[in-house]
Amino acid sequence: MDWKKLYDDVDQWAADHRQEFIDDISEVCRIRSVSIMNKQDPEKPFGAACRQMLDKALEMSSRYGFETRNYDNFCGSAVYGSNPDNDSIGIFSHMDIVPEGEGWTHDPFDPILSEDGKYLFARGTADNKSCGIMAMYAMRYLKEHDIKLKNNVMLVFGMNEEIGMNDIPEFLAREKCPKFSLVPDAKYPITYAEKGITKSVLKSPKMTGNLKDMWSGLAVNAGSPIAWAVLEGVSVKDAEKALEKFEKTSVEEVECGVKITVEKDENKVIRDPIGTWTATARLCKVLAGSGLLTGNAQEVLDWMADVSDDYRGEKIGIACNDEPNGPLRCSFNMIRMEEGRICFYPDIRYPSLADQNKVLSGIKAAWAASPMELESFSNLDPFYISLDNPFAQKLIEVARDALEQPDIEPLKDGGTYARRLPNAVPYGATVPGRVRLFGFAKGGAHQADEYCDIPNLLLNMRVYVRALIELDQML
């Protein structure tokens, strides 16, 4: 096939459908589809908003002439093709989002297009709703140009990626697994390794003293610019004197006492806060070192202060730096107070080829030695595909050629559906060289003023159209 001619034709088709594309992304981004675990309700197992999102995605797919399938409201799919055995190439995009958090310059669920028409701002634009719509448009191109493949193309709309990927086992229990799948939730040319992910819930004993509330983190996997705590029976004057040695810390009077608010350190590398304090780490250290705590909070906060900046797991004895994507990384983003108990939510990611049993047993031993109780523990296995794999090699070739970036290198980090699927790879949709309008302070996934890059998303369509044709010939 003349790929250059295909690119030109896809580019023209994408340009002709540009406004429609922006409108469709905007439509799905108006829905605050934060996933929750609600399996006791079969009509909305991930909450009412995700059910609304699923209905919208399937309605839009049907509008463009695709067969749609609803997997008992856990997720759904749009299908192009009529393979008699239901063999397919999969594309897995998630339509759930993290909470919006603070710091937005506009309503995060009222999408706004920049004056130059290049950037669309709203929660979910970058992660991952626009990528699902992009994949749908690649399928539309195939359908509207009557390009028939021997395998179906199945676009799956996930609804629980951000809080555990519990939708994928439900999908696999109800649908024939695609022969090979693409996950547009990463960066080109391909991601060949993702760290294993453990998530824990630790709870303190019920507080007996003056610590009445704590808050940090938008989600387990999303930090926040600030964190705060409420202490009962403490005056503003006493709190300010006790905290004068701490930076980025403020005090305000509340009904029962004082609210202490801290800010995180700015950090240029979002996922690696080495040498800085996150909002969680600062809050724990401020409280532990304040001399203001009463009752049993001091022991718990001393421990939390010690581990909350242990970003490599050295203090708890689990540090490792195995290939291809070491070192291990600890994130302590989220703290809540529930029924008088501090709830702490560590998120630990370990290298793809690390000794998994050693890492997992080490984490559990560390929690057992802490002053907190382990309420729950989950693990998502790492992902790895050899760069010698012919599918990986072909996809790298396609991305480099279609993007006209022959030197872009494969990546080795992330956290996508690929780890829960057989024969899947993270593939785009971020184009190398993407403009960061605000540096690393905001604008990205899980950040305030999140945005997607419309020209790069349109460029994605040529990558995906060719990739689907090439994979179909290989399968």
C-alpha positions as CSV (number, residue, x, y, z in Angstrom):
1,M,0.0,0.0,0.0
2,D,1.1,3.6,-0.7
3,W,1.3,4.8,2.9
4,K,2.1,8.4,2.0
5,K,-1.1,8.5,-0.1
6,L,-3.0,7.0,2.9
7,Y,-1.5,9.6,5.3
8,D,-2.6,12.4,3.0
9,D,-6.1,11.1,2.6
10,V,-6.5,10.5,6.4
11,D,-5.1,14.0,7.1
12,Q,-7.7,15.5,4.7
13,W,-10.5,13.5,6.2
14,A,-9.5,14.4,9.7
15,A,-9.3,18.1,8.8
16,D,-12.8,17.9,7.2
17,H,-14.1,16.4,10.5
18,R,-12.1,18.6,12.9
19,Q,-15.0,20.5,14.4
20,E,-17.1,17.4,14.7
21,F,-14.2,15.7,16.5
22,I,-13.8,18.6,18.9
23,D,-17.5,18.6,19.6
24,D,-17.5,14.9,20.4
25,I,-14.6,15.2,22.8
26,S,-16.3,18.1,24.4
27,E,-19.5,16.1,24.8
28,V,-17.9,13.3,26.7
29,C,-15.8,15.6,28.8
30,R,-18.9,17.3,30.2
31,I,-19.6,14.2,32.2
32,R,-17.8,14.0,35.6
33,S,-17.2,10.2,35.3
34,V,-15.2,9.6,38.5
35,S,-15.4,5.8,39.0
36,I,-16.5,4.4,42.3
37,M,-16.9,0.8,43.4
38,N,-20.7,0.2,43.5
39,K,-21.0,-3.5,42.4
40,Q,-24.0,-4.0,44.6
41,D,-26.0,-2.0,42.0
42,P,-26.0,-3.9,38.7
43,E,-27.3,-0.9,36.8
44,K,-24.3,1.3,37.7
45,P,-21.5,-0.9,39.2
46,F,-19.0,2.0,38.9
47,G,-21.4,4.7,39.9
48,A,-24.1,6.8,38.2
49,A,-21.7,9.1,36.4
50,C,-19.8,6.2,34.8
51,R,-23.1,4.6,33.7
52,Q,-24.0,8.0,32.1
53,M,-20.6,8.0,30.4
54,L,-21.0,4.5,29.1
55,D,-24.4,5.2,27.7
56,K,-23.1,8.3,26.0
57,A,-20.1,6.5,24.5
58,L,-22.3,3.7,23.1
59,E,-24.9,6.2,21.8
60,M,-22.2,8.1,20.0
61,S,-20.8,4.9,18.5
62,S,-24.2,3.8,17.4
63,R,-24.7,7.2,15.8
64,Y,-21.7,6.5,13.6
65,G,-23.0,3.1,12.5
66,F,-21.0,0.8,14.8
67,E,-22.4,-2.3,16.5
68,T,-22.4,-1.6,20.2
69,R,-22.1,-4.0,23.1
70,N,-22.8,-3.4,26.8
71,Y,-21.0,-5.8,29.2
72,D,-23.5,-5.6,32.1
73,N,-22.7,-1.9,32.6
74,F,-19.1,-2.6,33.6
75,C,-17.8,-1.4,30.2
76,G,-18.9,-1.4,26.6
77,S,-17.6,-1.6,23.1
78,A,-18.0,-0.3,19.5
79,V,-17.3,-2.9,16.8
80,Y,-16.4,-2.4,13.2
81,G,-16.5,-5.5,10.9
82,S,-18.3,-8.8,10.6
83,N,-15.7,-11.5,11.4
84,P,-17.7,-14.8,11.6
85,D,-15.7,-16.0,14.6
86,N,-15.8,-12.6,16.4
87,D,-12.0,-12.3,16.1
88,S,-10.8,-8.8,16.6
89,I,-8.1,-6.3,17.1
90,G,-8.8,-4.4,20.3
91,I,-8.4,-0.7,21.3
92,F,-8.9,0.0,25.0
93,S,-9.6,3.5,26.2
94,H,-10.8,4.5,29.6
95,M,-13.5,7.0,30.0
96,D,-13.3,7.4,33.8
97,I,-11.4,10.2,35.3
98,V,-9.7,11.3,38.5
99,P,-11.5,14.1,40.5
100,E,-10.9,17.6,39.2
101,G,-9.2,19.0,42.3
102,E,-8.5,22.7,42.7
103,G,-6.5,25.3,40.8
104,W,-8.6,25.4,37.6
105,T,-8.9,28.7,35.8
106,H,-12.3,27.7,34.5
107,D,-15.0,25.0,35.0
108,P,-13.3,21.6,34.4
109,F,-16.5,20.2,33.0
110,D,-17.2,23.0,30.5
111,P,-14.7,22.4,27.8
112,I,-13.0,25.5,26.4
113,L,-11.0,25.7,23.1
114,S,-8.0,28.0,23.0
115,E,-8.2,31.0,20.7
116,D,-5.9,29.4,18.2
117,G,-8.0,26.3,18.1
118,K,-5.2,24.0,19.1
119,Y,-5.9,23.1,22.8
120,L,-9.1,21.9,24.4
121,F,-9.3,22.3,28.2
122,A,-11.3,20.0,30.5
123,R,-10.9,17.1,32.9
124,G,-10.4,14.0,30.8
125,T,-9.2,15.7,27.7
126,A,-5.7,14.3,28.0
127,D,-6.5,11.2,30.1
128,N,-8.1,9.5,28.3
129,K,-11.4,10.5,26.7
130,S,-9.9,12.3,23.7
131,C,-7.9,9.2,22.9
132,G,-11.1,7.0,22.8
133,I,-12.7,9.5,20.5
134,M,-9.6,9.5,18.3
135,A,-9.7,5.7,18.0
136,M,-13.4,5.9,17.1
137,Y,-12.6,8.4,14.3
138,A,-9.9,6.0,13.0
139,M,-12.5,3.4,12.9
140,R,-14.9,5.8,11.1
141,Y,-12.2,6.4,8.5
142,L,-12.0,2.7,7.8
143,K,-15.7,2.3,7.7
144,E,-16.5,5.3,5.6
145,H,-13.8,4.4,3.1
146,D,-15.0,0.8,3.0
147,I,-11.6,-0.6,4.1
148,K,-12.5,-4.1,5.1
149,L,-10.3,-6.1,7.5
150,K,-10.4,-9.8,8.1
151,N,-10.5,-9.1,11.9
152,N,-13.1,-6.9,13.6
153,V,-11.9,-3.7,15.3
154,M,-13.3,-3.5,18.8
155,L,-13.0,-0.2,20.7
156,V,-13.6,-0.9,24.4
157,F,-14.8,2.0,26.6
158,G,-13.4,1.3,30.1
159,M,-15.0,2.7,33.2
160,N,-12.6,1.8,36.1
161,E,-9.0,2.3,35.0
162,E,-8.2,5.0,37.5
163,I,-9.1,2.9,40.6
164,G,-8.0,-0.6,39.9
165,M,-9.0,-1.7,36.3
166,N,-11.7,-3.9,37.7
167,D,-13.6,-3.5,34.5
168,I,-11.2,-5.6,32.5
169,P,-11.8,-9.0,34.2
170,E,-15.5,-8.3,33.8
171,F,-15.0,-7.7,30.1
172,L,-12.9,-10.8,29.6
173,A,-15.6,-12.9,31.4
174,R,-18.2,-11.7,28.9
175,E,-16.4,-11.2,25.6
176,K,-13.9,-13.0,23.4
177,C,-10.5,-11.5,24.0
178,P,-9.1,-9.6,21.0
179,K,-6.1,-11.3,19.3
180,F,-4.0,-8.2,19.9
181,S,-4.9,-4.9,21.5
182,L,-3.7,-1.3,21.5
183,V,-4.0,1.0,24.5
184,P,-3.9,4.7,23.6
185,D,-2.9,5.9,27.1
186,A,0.8,6.4,26.7
187,K,3.3,7.9,24.3
188,Y,4.7,6.9,20.9
189,P,6.4,4.9,19.5
190,I,5.5,2.2,22.0
191,T,5.7,1.5,25.7
192,Y,7.3,-1.9,26.3
193,A,7.4,-2.0,30.1
194,E,5.2,-0.8,32.9
195,K,5.9,-1.2,36.6
196,G,3.8,-3.4,38.9
197,I,1.4,-1.4,41.0
198,T,0.5,-2.1,44.6
199,K,-2.1,-0.1,46.5
200,S,-2.7,-0.4,50.2
201,V,-5.2,1.1,52.7
202,L,-3.7,1.6,56.1
203,K,-5.8,2.8,59.0
204,S,-4.7,4.2,62.4
205,P,-6.4,3.5,65.7
206,K,-9.2,5.9,66.5
207,M,-7.7,9.2,67.4
208,T,-8.0,10.1,71.1
209,G,-6.6,13.6,71.1
210,N,-7.1,16.9,69.2
211,L,-6.5,15.7,65.6
212,K,-10.0,15.9,64.1
213,D,-9.5,15.9,60.4
214,M,-6.8,15.4,57.7
215,W,-6.9,15.7,53.9
216,S,-4.4,15.2,51.1
217,G,-4.4,14.0,47.5
218,L,-7.0,14.0,44.8
219,A,-6.8,10.2,44.4
220,V,-4.5,7.3,45.3
221,N,-2.6,8.0,42.1
222,A,-3.0,11.8,42.0
223,G,-1.4,14.2,44.4
224,S,-2.7,17.7,45.4
225,P,-1.1,21.1,45.6
226,I,-2.2,21.5,49.2
227,A,-3.0,19.3,52.2
228,W,-4.6,20.3,55.5
229,A,-5.4,19.2,59.0
230,V,-7.8,20.4,61.7
231,L,-6.7,20.5,65.4
232,E,-9.2,21.1,68.1
233,G,-8.7,23.4,71.0
234,V,-5.6,25.1,69.6
235,S,-5.4,28.9,69.1
236,V,-4.2,30.6,66.0
237,K,-1.5,32.3,68.0
238,D,-0.1,29.1,69.5
239,A,-0.3,27.3,66.2
240,E,1.6,30.1,64.4
241,K,4.3,30.1,67.0
242,A,4.7,26.3,66.9
243,L,4.8,26.3,63.1
244,E,7.0,29.3,62.4
245,K,10.0,27.1,61.5
246,F,8.1,25.4,58.7
247,E,7.9,26.8,55.1
248,K,4.7,26.9,53.0
249,T,2.5,26.4,56.0
250,S,-0.4,28.6,57.0
251,V,-3.0,28.7,59.9
252,E,-6.6,29.8,60.0
253,E,-9.2,29.8,62.7
254,V,-12.1,27.3,62.4
255,E,-15.0,26.7,64.7
256,C,-13.3,24.0,66.8
257,G,-9.7,25.3,66.7
258,V,-7.3,25.8,63.8
259,K,-6.9,24.5,60.2
260,I,-3.3,24.0,59.2
261,T,-2.7,24.1,55.4
262,V,0.5,23.2,53.6
263,E,1.7,23.5,50.0
264,K,3.8,21.1,48.1
265,D,7.2,21.9,46.7
266,E,7.3,22.6,43.0
267,N,8.9,19.8,41.1
268,K,9.8,19.6,37.4
269,V,9.5,15.8,37.1
270,I,5.8,15.1,38.0
271,R,6.3,11.4,38.8
272,D,9.6,11.7,40.7
273,P,9.6,14.1,43.7
274,I,13.1,13.2,44.9
275,G,14.6,16.1,46.7
276,T,11.2,17.8,47.3
277,W,8.2,17.5,49.7
278,T,4.8,16.5,48.4
279,A,1.8,18.1,50.1
280,T,1.4,14.8,52.0
281,A,5.0,14.6,53.1
282,R,5.0,18.3,54.3
283,L,1.7,17.9,56.2
284,C,2.9,14.8,58.0
285,K,6.3,16.4,58.9
286,V,4.6,19.6,60.0
287,L,2.2,17.9,62.3
288,A,4.8,15.5,63.7
289,G,7.2,18.3,64.4
290,S,4.7,20.8,65.7
291,G,4.5,19.8,69.3
292,L,0.7,20.5,69.0
293,L,-0.6,17.0,68.9
294,T,-2.3,15.3,71.8
295,G,-3.5,11.8,72.5
296,N,-2.3,8.9,70.3
297,A,-1.7,10.9,67.1
298,Q,2.0,11.5,67.7
299,E,3.2,7.9,67.2
300,V,1.2,7.6,64.0
301,L,2.3,10.9,62.5
302,D,5.9,10.3,63.4
303,W,5.8,7.1,61.3
304,M,3.9,8.8,58.5
305,A,6.4,11.6,58.5
306,D,9.2,9.2,58.2
307,V,7.9,7.2,55.3
308,S,6.0,9.9,53.4
309,D,9.1,11.2,51.6
310,D,10.6,7.7,51.2
311,Y,10.0,7.8,47.4
312,R,12.4,4.9,46.7
313,G,11.3,2.5,49.5
314,E,14.7,2.6,51.2
315,K,13.4,3.2,54.7
316,I,10.9,0.3,54.5
317,G,13.4,-2.1,52.9
318,I,12.0,-2.6,49.5
319,A,14.2,-0.4,47.3
320,C,15.2,-2.0,44.0
321,N,16.5,-0.9,40.6
322,D,15.9,-3.7,38.2
323,E,15.8,-3.5,34.5
324,P,14.2,-2.2,32.3
325,N,12.4,0.5,34.3
326,G,13.8,0.8,37.8
327,P,14.0,2.2,40.3
328,L,11.0,1.3,42.5
329,R,8.8,4.3,43.3
330,C,6.6,5.0,46.3
331,S,3.8,7.6,46.1
332,F,2.0,8.7,49.3
333,N,-0.6,10.9,47.8
334,M,-3.9,10.4,49.7
335,I,-4.9,10.9,53.3
336,R,-8.4,11.0,54.7
337,M,-10.0,10.8,58.1
338,E,-12.9,8.4,58.5
339,E,-14.7,7.8,61.8
340,G,-11.9,9.3,63.7
341,R,-9.2,7.1,62.1
342,I,-6.4,8.3,59.7
343,C,-6.6,6.5,56.4
344,F,-3.3,6.4,54.4
345,Y,-3.2,5.1,50.8
346,P,0.4,4.2,49.6
347,D,0.8,3.5,45.9
348,I,4.0,1.6,45.2
349,R,5.3,0.8,41.7
350,Y,8.1,-1.7,41.2
351,P,10.2,-2.6,38.1
352,S,8.8,-5.0,35.5
353,L,11.5,-7.6,36.0
354,A,12.0,-7.2,39.8
355,D,11.6,-10.1,42.2
356,Q,7.9,-9.7,42.7
357,N,7.5,-12.0,45.7
358,K,10.3,-10.2,47.5
359,V,8.8,-6.8,46.8
360,L,5.3,-7.8,47.8
361,S,6.4,-9.6,51.0
362,G,8.6,-6.6,51.9
363,I,5.7,-4.2,51.6
364,K,3.5,-6.3,53.8
365,A,6.2,-6.7,56.4
366,A,6.7,-2.9,56.5
367,W,3.0,-2.3,57.0
368,A,2.8,-5.0,59.7
369,A,5.6,-3.2,61.6
370,S,3.8,0.2,61.4
371,P,1.5,1.7,64.0
372,M,-1.4,1.4,61.4
373,E,-3.6,-1.5,60.5
374,L,-3.5,-2.9,56.9
375,E,-7.1,-2.9,55.8
376,S,-6.7,-3.9,52.2
377,F,-3.9,-4.7,49.7
378,S,-4.0,-5.1,45.9
379,N,-1.4,-5.8,43.2
380,L,-1.5,-5.2,39.5
381,D,1.2,-7.3,37.8
382,P,3.8,-5.4,35.7
383,F,3.7,-5.4,31.9
384,Y,6.6,-6.3,29.6
385,I,7.0,-7.0,25.9
386,S,10.3,-7.7,24.3
387,L,11.4,-5.2,21.7
388,D,12.2,-8.2,19.5
389,N,8.5,-9.1,19.4
390,P,7.4,-8.7,15.7
391,F,4.3,-6.8,16.7
392,A,6.3,-4.3,18.8
393,Q,8.7,-3.8,15.9
394,K,6.0,-3.2,13.4
395,L,4.2,-0.7,15.7
396,I,7.4,1.2,16.3
397,E,8.0,1.3,12.5
398,V,4.5,2.6,11.9
399,A,4.7,5.3,14.5
400,R,8.1,6.6,13.4
401,D,7.0,6.7,9.8
402,A,3.5,8.1,10.3
403,L,4.7,10.8,12.7
404,E,7.8,11.5,10.6
405,Q,10.0,11.1,13.7
406,P,12.4,8.3,12.9
407,D,14.5,8.6,16.0
408,I,11.8,8.4,18.8
409,E,12.6,5.7,21.3
410,P,10.4,3.2,23.1
411,L,9.3,4.0,26.6
412,K,9.3,2.0,29.8
413,D,6.9,3.4,32.3
414,G,3.2,4.0,32.7
415,G,0.1,2.3,34.1
416,T,-2.4,1.2,31.5
417,Y,-4.9,-1.5,30.7
418,A,-2.1,-3.4,28.8
419,R,-1.0,-5.0,32.1
420,R,-4.4,-6.7,32.4
421,L,-4.8,-7.9,28.9
422,P,-3.1,-10.7,27.0
423,N,-1.3,-9.5,23.8
424,A,-1.6,-5.8,24.3
425,V,0.7,-2.8,24.2
426,P,0.4,0.9,25.2
427,Y,0.5,2.8,21.9
428,G,0.2,6.6,21.8
429,A,-1.7,8.8,21.8
430,T,0.8,11.4,23.1
431,V,3.1,12.6,20.2
432,P,6.7,13.2,21.2
433,G,7.4,16.9,21.4
434,R,4.0,17.8,22.7
435,V,3.9,21.4,23.9
436,R,3.6,21.9,27.6
437,L,1.9,25.2,27.9
438,F,2.5,25.5,31.7
439,G,5.6,23.4,32.1
440,F,5.0,20.6,34.5
441,A,3.0,22.6,37.0
442,K,-0.4,22.0,35.4
443,G,-2.1,21.1,32.2
444,G,-1.3,17.4,32.1
445,A,-3.1,14.3,33.1
446,H,-4.5,14.5,36.7
447,Q,-3.6,18.2,36.9
448,A,-5.6,21.4,36.9
449,D,-6.2,23.0,33.5
450,E,-5.8,19.6,31.8
451,Y,-5.8,19.9,28.0
452,C,-5.5,17.9,24.8
453,D,-3.6,18.8,21.7
454,I,-6.1,18.8,18.8
455,P,-3.5,18.9,15.9
456,N,-1.6,15.9,17.4
457,L,-4.8,14.0,18.0
458,L,-5.8,14.5,14.4
459,L,-2.3,13.3,13.4
460,N,-2.9,10.2,15.6
461,M,-5.5,9.0,13.1
462,R,-3.0,8.3,10.4
463,V,-1.0,6.2,12.9
464,Y,-4.0,4.2,14.1
465,V,-5.4,3.6,10.6
466,R,-2.2,2.2,9.3
467,A,-1.5,0.3,12.5
468,L,-4.9,-1.4,12.3
469,I,-4.3,-2.4,8.7
470,E,-0.8,-3.7,9.4
471,L,-1.9,-5.7,12.5
472,D,-4.8,-7.2,10.5
473,Q,-2.3,-8.5,7.9
474,M,-0.1,-10.0,10.6
475,L,-2.8,-11.8,12.6
